[in-house]
Amino acid sequence: MNRTILVPIDISDSELTQRVISHVEAEAKIDDAVVHFLTVIPSLPYYASLGLAYSAELPAMDDLKAEAKSQLEAIIKKFNLPADRVQVHVAEGSPKDKILEMAKKLPADMVIIASHRPDITTYLLGSNAAAVVRHAECSVLVVR
C-alpha cells in the first residue's frame, strides 16, 4: 500500500523549498508514495491584521489562487517525482489550519514541512510548523 505525503510549500520562500526537496524525494521513493503539495493563501482577515486590507486594492481571490497554483507547479518541477504520483492543492485561510485540515482529509501518512530556525517571535507566537507538529494526527518531518 502506498503512503500519502503532504508537503506544504511557501511559494514566497524558495530557500525553504530547496531544503525540503531531497527529503521529499527520499521519502516518496521508499514505497512510491503519492505526494500532495499544498500552498495556502492567507485570507482577508490576515491582511486586515497587518493593516493592508484598506490601504490597497487586493486582487480577486480566484486570481490569487490561479497565480499561486502556477507558481506551485513551477516549484514542483524542481522535485524528481513521477507526475502521476503528484497532486497540487491551493487553499485560502490560515496556513497551519489548512495544512492540518488537508492532512486529515487525505488522510496523510506523513507531513514534510520546512521551517525557519526558531527565534524569539517563534517562541512567543508559535509557527506553522510547530502547530502542525503539535496537532497533526500523522508523523511530521520538520526540515531546517
Secondary structure, DSSP 8 states (H G I E B T S, - for coil): ---EEEEE--TT-HHHHHHHHHHHHHHHHHTT-EEEEEEEE--HHHHHHTT-TTTS----HHHHHHHHHHHHHHHHTTS---GGGEEEEEEES-HHHHHHHHHHHTT-SEEEEE-----HHHHHH--HHHHHHHH-SSEEEEE-
